[in-house]
Amino acid sequence: MPKRDSILAALGLNVRKRREARGLTQEKLAERANLDPTYISGIERGLRNPGIKNVARIAKALGLSTAELCKGVDA
């Protein structure tokens, strides 16, 4: 299993917390963001490194700004 990057893990945790707070499944979030559910899963587990466009799509699907979704994700 690949080693998790702390930045990606922090972003993934933010996505999962915000998704769960809104009562969304990974599938529903993926549908809203026009992404694949397995991609959302990989992001939440800190295994995927999403591009800024996909981060923005996820933020919009969660009703957040990109900055809000990335809060606390520091290099």
Order of alpha helices (4+ residues) and beta strands (2+ residues): alpha-alpha-alpha-alpha-alpha
